[in-house]
Amino acid sequence: MKYRWVLFVASRYIFKGRSYSPILAVLGIAFGVLALIVIIAVMNGFQLGFIESILEISSYHLRLDPVPPALVEQALEEIMTVPGVKAAVPFREFQALARGRRSGQQAVAARGVPENVLETDKLMKAKLEFEDGTFDISRRDSVLLGTELARRLGLRVGDSVTLFSITGILSAHDENGFDEFTIKGIFRTGFYEYDSTWAFINIENNSFFADDNGVNNGVKIGVKITNRFQDRLVLERVRKKLSQENGFQDIRFSSWRDYNRSFFGALRTEKLFMFILVGLIFIVVALNIFQSQRRVVLQRREEIGLLRAVGGPENAVRFVFVCDGALIGLTGAGIGLVLGLVIASHIPQFFSLVESIVNTCIGLLNTMAGFLGIERAANFAVFSPAVFYIKEIPSRIIPAEVLLIFMFGFLSSLSAAWFASRKVSKIQPAEVLRYE
């Protein structure tokens, strides 16, 4: 190897006679990578949990509205032949008031779906967790309530609940929009809005979905696709497919990007700013590495001058110090990557460990406080389901983001070392050897 001596000299500079500055730089990069991986994993867990709950239960990936009731079956058959489509579900919606055992009423967003919807839509089935009962709307007077809605109304499986359609009330139809249902299941999605305001009934319940003439209307079709990020492509395929048939000219087509634009945009902005804020750690560490490398270049002026005098090219001498920065970046980013993945994969256990350590210390302090007659401190809790509406802190690791974080930590150190090594070009061998 032509420049094998470069690696030899770099190894001596790295492992011989160095200060604590490189160690601090390694720890800084490791902490930055660790913190960013864990924070982004937890943020992904929350955001993707909300997004998936919205898309899989409520919004779907694509929507068709309104579909003539007589053409629903034909539309479903045509849609399922489109490449990329995974499921297609007809549904109807109405706003209602629910009255249970307790006094008062609760606003309800009631959705009518087919009784076999969970067989058709496996993704929706995966997001619904039943705390009591099952998904049973085989009878037209069956209803499923969100867990928070049932708690507010004081209801359990087997109880009766009265639903008042707001549309029926406003149109002064006593017989249309008023009915009593039997609760067959209480579900939980993990998304508070759905658990506190949503109910499912049979789509064939004509008392709520019929107009003044007794004709069913307001049918929509929700479409699930294999890859939600290909929504525009699949949407055009569905539009083209149905445009060839009669009766589908007045249908509106929309994707999840259209009717959730503001919410998803806010989540994306939040994640971007979190990247920037935590990424400031790397900037601070890079400045530390830059100053450290500049100091090393000045301390080794004689050796650099000697290397240049015996024929060492400027770029080769610079590479000696770049190798130093590369090793610091690779070591720090590697340590942070391993620890970050371990912690992000075991977030609940990690917080339980933190709570145990802190509460042990609090217990010791309380013991001392008991002897001194000082008021005892309460136990510490990082996360409590009684406060937060989730059972445990979610975490979702996305490989592409982890790789980006690792490369960011590594390249910040490498770039700092490269810019610091430019000082080598200003060292004149003859001048150094003459005076030093």
Contacts in CASP RR format, 6 or more apart in sequence:
PFRMAT RR
TARGET T0000
AUTHOR 0000-0000-0000
METHOD contacts of the structure
MODEL  1
MKYRWVLFVASRYIFKGRSYSPILAVLGIAFGVLALIVIIAVMNGFQLGF
IESILEISSYHLRLDPVPPALVEQALEEIMTVPGVKAAVPFREFQALARG
RRSGQQAVAARGVPENVLETDKLMKAKLEFEDGTFDISRRDSVLLGTELA
RRLGLRVGDSVTLFSITGILSAHDENGFDEFTIKGIFRTGFYEYDSTWAF
INIENNSFFADDNGVNNGVKIGVKITNRFQDRLVLERVRKKLSQENGFQD
IRFSSWRDYNRSFFGALRTEKLFMFILVGLIFIVVALNIFQSQRRVVLQR
REEIGLLRAVGGPENAVRFVFVCDGALIGLTGAGIGLVLGLVIASHIPQF
FSLVESIVNTCIGLLNTMAGFLGIERAANFAVFSPAVFYIKEIPSRIIPA
EVLLIFMFGFLSSLSAAWFASRKVSKIQPAEVLRYE
3 316 0 8 1.000
3 319 0 8 1.000
6 316 0 8 1.000
6 319 0 8 1.000
6 320 0 8 1.000
6 323 0 8 1.000
7 323 0 8 1.000
9 307 0 8 1.000
9 320 0 8 1.000
10 319 0 8 1.000
10 320 0 8 1.000
10 321 0 8 1.000
10 323 0 8 1.000
10 324 0 8 1.000
13 296 0 8 1.000
13 300 0 8 1.000
13 320 0 8 1.000
13 321 0 8 1.000
13 324 0 8 1.000
14 22 0 8 1.000
14 323 0 8 1.000
14 324 0 8 1.000
14 327 0 8 1.000
19 292 0 8 1.000
21 288 0 8 1.000
21 292 0 8 1.000
21 295 0 8 1.000
22 292 0 8 1.000
22 324 0 8 1.000
22 328 0 8 1.000
24 288 0 8 1.000
25 285 0 8 1.000
25 288 0 8 1.000
25 289 0 8 1.000
25 292 0 8 1.000
25 328 0 8 1.000
25 329 0 8 1.000
25 413 0 8 1.000
26 328 0 8 1.000
26 329 0 8 1.000
26 331 0 8 1.000
26 332 0 8 1.000
26 335 0 8 1.000
27 332 0 8 1.000
28 281 0 8 1.000
28 285 0 8 1.000
28 332 0 8 1.000
29 282 0 8 1.000
29 285 0 8 1.000
29 328 0 8 1.000
29 329 0 8 1.000
29 332 0 8 1.000
29 333 0 8 1.000
29 336 0 8 1.000
29 409 0 8 1.000
29 410 0 8 1.000
29 412 0 8 1.000
29 413 0 8 1.000
30 331 0 8 1.000
30 332 0 8 1.000
30 333 0 8 1.000
30 334 0 8 1.000
30 335 0 8 1.000
30 336 0 8 1.000
30 339 0 8 1.000
31 281 0 8 1.000
31 336 0 8 1.000
32 278 0 8 1.000
32 279 0 8 1.000
32 281 0 8 1.000
32 282 0 8 1.000
32 285 0 8 1.000
32 336 0 8 1.000
32 409 0 8 1.000
33 332 0 8 1.000
33 333 0 8 1.000
33 334 0 8 1.000
33 335 0 8 1.000
33 336 0 8 1.000
33 337 0 8 1.000
33 340 0 8 1.000
33 405 0 8 1.000
33 406 0 8 1.000
33 409 0 8 1.000
34 335 0 8 1.000
34 336 0 8 1.000
34 339 0 8 1.000
34 340 0 8 1.000
34 343 0 8 1.000
35 278 0 8 1.000
35 281 0 8 1.000
36 275 0 8 1.000
36 278 0 8 1.000
36 279 0 8 1.000
36 281 0 8 1.000
36 405 0 8 1.000
37 336 0 8 1.000
37 337 0 8 1.000
37 340 0 8 1.000
37 341 0 8 1.000
37 343 0 8 1.000
37 344 0 8 1.000
37 397 0 8 1.000
37 402 0 8 1.000
37 405 0 8 1.000
38 340 0 8 1.000
38 343 0 8 1.000
38 344 0 8 1.000
38 347 0 8 1.000
39 274 0 8 1.000
39 278 0 8 1.000
40 271 0 8 1.000
40 274 0 8 1.000
40 275 0 8 1.000
40 398 0 8 1.000
40 401 0 8 1.000
40 405 0 8 1.000
41 344 0 8 1.000
41 347 0 8 1.000
41 395 0 8 1.000
41 396 0 8 1.000
41 397 0 8 1.000
42 344 0 8 1.000
42 347 0 8 1.000
42 393 0 8 1.000
42 394 0 8 1.000
42 395 0 8 1.000
43 270 0 8 1.000
43 271 0 8 1.000
43 274 0 8 1.000
44 395 0 8 1.000
44 396 0 8 1.000
44 397 0 8 1.000
44 398 0 8 1.000
44 401 0 8 1.000
45 394 0 8 1.000
45 395 0 8 1.000
45 396 0 8 1.000
46 394 0 8 1.000
47 267 0 8 1.000
47 270 0 8 1.000
47 271 0 8 1.000
48 396 0 8 1.000
49 191 0 8 1.000
49 394 0 8 1.000
49 396 0 8 1.000
50 191 0 8 1.000
50 267 0 8 1.000
51 264 0 8 1.000
51 267 0 8 1.000
52 127 0 8 1.000
53 127 0 8 1.000
53 189 0 8 1.000
53 190 0 8 1.000
53 191 0 8 1.000
53 194 0 8 1.000
54 191 0 8 1.000
54 256 0 8 1.000
54 260 0 8 1.000
54 263 0 8 1.000
55 61 0 8 1.000
55 228 0 8 1.000
55 256 0 8 1.000
55 260 0 8 1.000
56 121 0 8 1.000
56 123 0 8 1.000
56 124 0 8 1.000
56 126 0 8 1.000
56 127 0 8 1.000
56 224 0 8 1.000
57 124 0 8 1.000
57 127 0 8 1.000
57 128 0 8 1.000
57 189 0 8 1.000
57 191 0 8 1.000
57 194 0 8 1.000
58 194 0 8 1.000
59 256 0 8 1.000
59 259 0 8 1.000
59 260 0 8 1.000
60 89 0 8 1.000
60 222 0 8 1.000
60 223 0 8 1.000
60 224 0 8 1.000
60 256 0 8 1.000
61 222 0 8 1.000
61 223 0 8 1.000
61 224 0 8 1.000
61 225 0 8 1.000
61 228 0 8 1.000
61 231 0 8 1.000
61 234 0 8 1.000
61 255 0 8 1.000
61 256 0 8 1.000
62 222 0 8 1.000
62 223 0 8 1.000
62 225 0 8 1.000
62 231 0 8 1.000
62 234 0 8 1.000
62 235 0 8 1.000
62 238 0 8 1.000
62 253 0 8 1.000
62 254 0 8 1.000
62 255 0 8 1.000
62 256 0 8 1.000
63 220 0 8 1.000
63 221 0 8 1.000
63 222 0 8 1.000
63 223 0 8 1.000
63 252 0 8 1.000
63 253 0 8 1.000
63 254 0 8 1.000
63 255 0 8 1.000
63 259 0 8 1.000
64 75 0 8 1.000
64 79 0 8 1.000
64 220 0 8 1.000
64 221 0 8 1.000
64 222 0 8 1.000
64 223 0 8 1.000
64 238 0 8 1.000
64 242 0 8 1.000
64 251 0 8 1.000
64 252 0 8 1.000
64 253 0 8 1.000
65 218 0 8 1.000
65 220 0 8 1.000
65 221 0 8 1.000
65 251 0 8 1.000
65 252 0 8 1.000
65 254 0 8 1.000
66 217 0 8 1.000
66 218 0 8 1.000
66 219 0 8 1.000
66 220 0 8 1.000
66 250 0 8 1.000
66 251 0 8 1.000
66 252 0 8 1.000
67 75 0 8 1.000
67 90 0 8 1.000
67 218 0 8 1.000
67 219 0 8 1.000
67 220 0 8 1.000
67 221 0 8 1.000
67 248 0 8 1.000
67 251 0 8 1.000
68 219 0 8 1.000
68 247 0 8 1.000
69 215 0 8 1.000
69 216 0 8 1.000
69 217 0 8 1.000
69 218 0 8 1.000
69 219 0 8 1.000
71 247 0 8 1.000
71 248 0 8 1.000
72 90 0 8 1.000
72 219 0 8 1.000
72 221 0 8 1.000
74 245 0 8 1.000
75 88 0 8 1.000
75 221 0 8 1.000
75 242 0 8 1.000
75 248 0 8 1.000
76 88 0 8 1.000
76 90 0 8 1.000
76 221 0 8 1.000
78 241 0 8 1.000
78 242 0 8 1.000
78 245 0 8 1.000
79 85 0 8 1.000
79 88 0 8 1.000
79 221 0 8 1.000
79 223 0 8 1.000
79 238 0 8 1.000
79 241 0 8 1.000
79 242 0 8 1.000
80 88 0 8 1.000
81 241 0 8 1.000
82 234 0 8 1.000
82 237 0 8 1.000
82 238 0 8 1.000
82 241 0 8 1.000
83 234 0 8 1.000
83 237 0 8 1.000
84 225 0 8 1.000
84 226 0 8 1.000
84 227 0 8 1.000
84 230 0 8 1.000
84 234 0 8 1.000
84 237 0 8 1.000
85 223 0 8 1.000
85 224 0 8 1.000
85 225 0 8 1.000
85 226 0 8 1.000
85 234 0 8 1.000
85 238 0 8 1.000
86 123 0 8 1.000
86 224 0 8 1.000
86 225 0 8 1.000
86 226 0 8 1.000
87 120 0 8 1.000
87 121 0 8 1.000
87 122 0 8 1.000
87 123 0 8 1.000
87 223 0 8 1.000
87 224 0 8 1.000
88 120 0 8 1.000
88 221 0 8 1.000
88 222 0 8 1.000
88 223 0 8 1.000
88 224 0 8 1.000
89 113 0 8 1.000
89 114 0 8 1.000
89 117 0 8 1.000
89 120 0 8 1.000
89 121 0 8 1.000
89 124 0 8 1.000
89 221 0 8 1.000
89 222 0 8 1.000
89 223 0 8 1.000
89 224 0 8 1.000
90 113 0 8 1.000
90 114 0 8 1.000
90 203 0 8 1.000
90 219 0 8 1.000
90 220 0 8 1.000
90 221 0 8 1.000
90 222 0 8 1.000
91 111 0 8 1.000
91 112 0 8 1.000
91 113 0 8 1.000
91 203 0 8 1.000
91 219 0 8 1.000
91 220 0 8 1.000
91 221 0 8 1.000
91 222 0 8 1.000
92 111 0 8 1.000
92 112 0 8 1.000
92 203 0 8 1.000
92 208 0 8 1.000
92 209 0 8 1.000
92 218 0 8 1.000
92 219 0 8 1.000
92 220 0 8 1.000
93 109 0 8 1.000
93 110 0 8 1.000
93 111 0 8 1.000
93 112 0 8 1.000
93 220 0 8 1.000
94 110 0 8 1.000
94 165 0 8 1.000
94 166 0 8 1.000
94 167 0 8 1.000
94 208 0 8 1.000
94 209 0 8 1.000
95 107 0 8 1.000
95 108 0 8 1.000
95 109 0 8 1.000
95 110 0 8 1.000
95 165 0 8 1.000
95 166 0 8 1.000
95 167 0 8 1.000
96 107 0 8 1.000
96 108 0 8 1.000
96 109 0 8 1.000
96 110 0 8 1.000
96 163 0 8 1.000
96 164 0 8 1.000
96 165 0 8 1.000
96 166 0 8 1.000
96 177 0 8 1.000
96 199 0 8 1.000
96 208 0 8 1.000
97 105 0 8 1.000
97 106 0 8 1.000
97 107 0 8 1.000
97 108 0 8 1.000
97 163 0 8 1.000
97 164 0 8 1.000
97 166 0 8 1.000
97 169 0 8 1.000
98 105 0 8 1.000
98 106 0 8 1.000
98 107 0 8 1.000
98 108 0 8 1.000
98 145 0 8 1.000
98 149 0 8 1.000
98 153 0 8 1.000
98 161 0 8 1.000
98 162 0 8 1.000
98 163 0 8 1.000
98 164 0 8 1.000
98 199 0 8 1.000
99 105 0 8 1.000
99 106 0 8 1.000
99 153 0 8 1.000
99 161 0 8 1.000
99 162 0 8 1.000
99 164 0 8 1.000
100 153 0 8 1.000
100 154 0 8 1.000
100 155 0 8 1.000
100 159 0 8 1.000
100 160 0 8 1.000
100 161 0 8 1.000
100 162 0 8 1.000
101 153 0 8 1.000
101 154 0 8 1.000
101 155 0 8 1.000
101 159 0 8 1.000
102 152 0 8 1.000
102 153 0 8 1.000
102 154 0 8 1.000
105 164 0 8 1.000
106 149 0 8 1.000
106 152 0 8 1.000
106 153 0 8 1.000
106 197 0 8 1.000
107 197 0 8 1.000
108 149 0 8 1.000
108 163 0 8 1.000
108 197 0 8 1.000
108 198 0 8 1.000
108 199 0 8 1.000
109 197 0 8 1.000
109 198 0 8 1.000
109 199 0 8 1.000
110 143 0 8 1.000
110 163 0 8 1.000
110 198 0 8 1.000
110 199 0 8 1.000
110 200 0 8 1.000
110 201 0 8 1.000
110 208 0 8 1.000
111 198 0 8 1.000
111 199 0 8 1.000
111 200 0 8 1.000
111 201 0 8 1.000
112 200 0 8 1.000
112 201 0 8 1.000
112 202 0 8 1.000
112 203 0 8 1.000
112 205 0 8 1.000
112 209 0 8 1.000
113 137 0 8 1.000
113 200 0 8 1.000
113 202 0 8 1.000
113 203 0 8 1.000
114 120 0 8 1.000
114 202 0 8 1.000
114 203 0 8 1.000
115 136 0 8 1.000
115 137 0 8 1.000
115 138 0 8 1.000
115 202 0 8 1.000
117 124 0 8 1.000
117 135 0 8 1.000
118 124 0 8 1.000
118 125 0 8 1.000
118 128 0 8 1.000
118 135 0 8 1.000
121 224 0 8 1.000
123 224 0 8 1.000
125 135 0 8 1.000
127 189 0 8 1.000
128 135 0 8 1.000
128 187 0 8 1.000
128 188 0 8 1.000
128 189 0 8 1.000
129 187 0 8 1.000
129 188 0 8 1.000
129 189 0 8 1.000
129 190 0 8 1.000
130 185 0 8 1.000
130 186 0 8 1.000
130 187 0 8 1.000
130 188 0 8 1.000
131 147 0 8 1.000
131 186 0 8 1.000
131 187 0 8 1.000
131 188 0 8 1.000
132 156 0 8 1.000
132 157 0 8 1.000
132 185 0 8 1.000
132 186 0 8 1.000
133 157 0 8 1.000
133 184 0 8 1.000
133 185 0 8 1.000
133 186 0 8 1.000
134 184 0 8 1.000
134 185 0 8 1.000
135 144 0 8 1.000
135 184 0 8 1.000
135 185 0 8 1.000
135 187 0 8 1.000
135 200 0 8 1.000
136 142 0 8 1.000
136 144 0 8 1.000
136 184 0 8 1.000
136 185 0 8 1.000
137 143 0 8 1.000
137 144 0 8 1.000
137 184 0 8 1.000
137 200 0 8 1.000
137 201 0 8 1.000
137 202 0 8 1.000
138 202 0 8 1.000
139 182 0 8 1.000
139 202 0 8 1.000
140 201 0 8 1.000
140 202 0 8 1.000
140 204 0 8 1.000
140 205 0 8 1.000
141 179 0 8 1.000
141 180 0 8 1.000
141 181 0 8 1.000
141 182 0 8 1.000
141 205 0 8 1.000
142 181 0 8 1.000
142 182 0 8 1.000
142 184 0 8 1.000
142 201 0 8 1.000
142 202 0 8 1.000
143 161 0 8 1.000
143 163 0 8 1.000
143 181 0 8 1.000
143 182 0 8 1.000
143 183 0 8 1.000
143 184 0 8 1.000
143 199 0 8 1.000
143 200 0 8 1.000
143 201 0 8 1.000
144 183 0 8 1.000
144 184 0 8 1.000
144 185 0 8 1.000
144 186 0 8 1.000
144 187 0 8 1.000
144 199 0 8 1.000
144 200 0 8 1.000
144 201 0 8 1.000
145 153 0 8 1.000
145 155 0 8 1.000
145 161 0 8 1.000
145 183 0 8 1.000
145 185 0 8 1.000
145 186 0 8 1.000
145 187 0 8 1.000
145 198 0 8 1.000
145 199 0 8 1.000
146 186 0 8 1.000
146 187 0 8 1.000
146 188 0 8 1.000
146 189 0 8 1.000
146 194 0 8 1.000
146 195 0 8 1.000
146 196 0 8 1.000
146 198 0 8 1.000
146 199 0 8 1.000
147 186 0 8 1.000
147 187 0 8 1.000
147 188 0 8 1.000
147 195 0 8 1.000
148 192 0 8 1.000
148 195 0 8 1.000
148 196 0 8 1.000
149 195 0 8 1.000
149 196 0 8 1.000
149 197 0 8 1.000
149 198 0 8 1.000
149 199 0 8 1.000
150 156 0 8 1.000
150 183 0 8 1.000
150 186 0 8 1.000
152 196 0 8 1.000
153 161 0 8 1.000
155 161 0 8 1.000
155 183 0 8 1.000
156 183 0 8 1.000
156 186 0 8 1.000
157 183 0 8 1.000
157 184 0 8 1.000
157 185 0 8 1.000
157 186 0 8 1.000
158 182 0 8 1.000
158 183 0 8 1.000
158 184 0 8 1.000
159 182 0 8 1.000
159 183 0 8 1.000
160 180 0 8 1.000
160 181 0 8 1.000
160 182 0 8 1.000
160 183 0 8 1.000
161 180 0 8 1.000
161 181 0 8 1.000
161 183 0 8 1.000
162 178 0 8 1.000
162 179 0 8 1.000
162 180 0 8 1.000
162 181 0 8 1.000
163 177 0 8 1.000
163 178 0 8 1.000
163 179 0 8 1.000
163 180 0 8 1.000
163 181 0 8 1.000
163 199 0 8 1.000
163 201 0 8 1.000
163 208 0 8 1.000
164 177 0 8 1.000
164 178 0 8 1.000
165 176 0 8 1.000
165 177 0 8 1.000
165 178 0 8 1.000
165 208 0 8 1.000
167 177 0 8 1.000
168 176 0 8 1.000
168 177 0 8 1.000
168 178 0 8 1.000
169 177 0 8 1.000
171 212 0 8 1.000
173 212 0 8 1.000
175 207 0 8 1.000
176 207 0 8 1.000
176 208 0 8 1.000
176 210 0 8 1.000
176 212 0 8 1.000
177 207 0 8 1.000
177 208 0 8 1.000
178 207 0 8 1.000
179 205 0 8 1.000
179 207 0 8 1.000
179 208 0 8 1.000
181 201 0 8 1.000
187 195 0 8 1.000
187 200 0 8 1.000
188 195 0 8 1.000
189 195 0 8 1.000
190 389 0 8 1.000
190 390 0 8 1.000
192 389 0 8 1.000
195 389 0 8 1.000
201 208 0 8 1.000
203 209 0 8 1.000
206 214 0 8 1.000
206 216 0 8 1.000
209 216 0 8 1.000
209 217 0 8 1.000
209 218 0 8 1.000
210 216 0 8 1.000
210 217 0 8 1.000
211 217 0 8 1.000
223 234 0 8 1.000
223 238 0 8 1.000
225 231 0 8 1.000
225 234 0 8 1.000
228 256 0 8 1.000
231 255 0 8 1.000
231 256 0 8 1.000
231 257 0 8 1.000
232 255 0 8 1.000
232 257 0 8 1.000
235 253 0 8 1.000
235 254 0 8 1.000
235 255 0 8 1.000
238 253 0 8 1.000
239 253 0 8 1.000
242 248 0 8 1.000
242 251 0 8 1.000
243 249 0 8 1.000
256 264 0 8 1.000
257 264 0 8 1.000
279 408 0 8 1.000
282 408 0 8 1.000
282 409 0 8 1.000
282 412 0 8 1.000
283 412 0 8 1.000
285 412 0 8 1.000
285 413 0 8 1.000
286 412 0 8 1.000
286 413 0 8 1.000
286 415 0 8 1.000
286 416 0 8 1.000
287 416 0 8 1.000
289 325 0 8 1.000
289 328 0 8 1.000
289 413 0 8 1.000
289 416 0 8 1.000
289 417 0 8 1.000
289 420 0 8 1.000
290 416 0 8 1.000
290 417 0 8 1.000
290 419 0 8 1.000
290 420 0 8 1.000
291 420 0 8 1.000
292 420 0 8 1.000
293 321 0 8 1.000
293 324 0 8 1.000
293 325 0 8 1.000
293 416 0 8 1.000
293 417 0 8 1.000
293 420 0 8 1.000
293 421 0 8 1.000
294 420 0 8 1.000
294 423 0 8 1.000
296 321 0 8 1.000
296 324 0 8 1.000
297 304 0 8 1.000
297 321 0 8 1.000
297 420 0 8 1.000
297 421 0 8 1.000
297 423 0 8 1.000
297 424 0 8 1.000
297 427 0 8 1.000
298 423 0 8 1.000
301 427 0 8 1.000
301 432 0 8 1.000
301 436 0 8 1.000
302 432 0 8 1.000
302 436 0 8 1.000
304 317 0 8 1.000
304 424 0 8 1.000
304 427 0 8 1.000
304 432 0 8 1.000
305 427 0 8 1.000
305 429 0 8 1.000
305 432 0 8 1.000
305 433 0 8 1.000
306 429 0 8 1.000
306 432 0 8 1.000
306 433 0 8 1.000
307 317 0 8 1.000
308 314 0 8 1.000
308 317 0 8 1.000
308 427 0 8 1.000
308 429 0 8 1.000
309 429 0 8 1.000
309 430 0 8 1.000
309 433 0 8 1.000
314 424 0 8 1.000
314 425 0 8 1.000
317 424 0 8 1.000
318 418 0 8 1.000
318 421 0 8 1.000
318 422 0 8 1.000
318 424 0 8 1.000
318 425 0 8 1.000
319 421 0 8 1.000
321 417 0 8 1.000
321 420 0 8 1.000
321 421 0 8 1.000
321 424 0 8 1.000
322 414 0 8 1.000
322 417 0 8 1.000
322 418 0 8 1.000
322 421 0 8 1.000
324 417 0 8 1.000
325 413 0 8 1.000
325 414 0 8 1.000
325 416 0 8 1.000
325 417 0 8 1.000
326 410 0 8 1.000
326 413 0 8 1.000
326 414 0 8 1.000
326 417 0 8 1.000
328 413 0 8 1.000
328 417 0 8 1.000
329 409 0 8 1.000
329 410 0 8 1.000
329 412 0 8 1.000
329 413 0 8 1.000
329 414 0 8 1.000
330 410 0 8 1.000
330 413 0 8 1.000
332 409 0 8 1.000
332 413 0 8 1.000
333 406 0 8 1.000
333 407 0 8 1.000
333 409 0 8 1.000
333 410 0 8 1.000
333 413 0 8 1.000
334 406 0 8 1.000
337 402 0 8 1.000
337 405 0 8 1.000
337 406 0 8 1.000
341 397 0 8 1.000
341 402 0 8 1.000
343 350 0 8 1.000
344 395 0 8 1.000
344 397 0 8 1.000
345 395 0 8 1.000
345 397 0 8 1.000
347 392 0 8 1.000
347 393 0 8 1.000
347 394 0 8 1.000
347 395 0 8 1.000
348 392 0 8 1.000
348 393 0 8 1.000
351 382 0 8 1.000
351 383 0 8 1.000
351 393 0 8 1.000
354 382 0 8 1.000
355 380 0 8 1.000
355 381 0 8 1.000
355 382 0 8 1.000
358 380 0 8 1.000
359 379 0 8 1.000
359 380 0 8 1.000
362 377 0 8 1.000
362 379 0 8 1.000
362 380 0 8 1.000
365 377 0 8 1.000
366 376 0 8 1.000
366 377 0 8 1.000
369 375 0 8 1.000
369 376 0 8 1.000
369 377 0 8 1.000
370 376 0 8 1.000
383 392 0 8 1.000
383 393 0 8 1.000
385 391 0 8 1.000
385 392 0 8 1.000
END
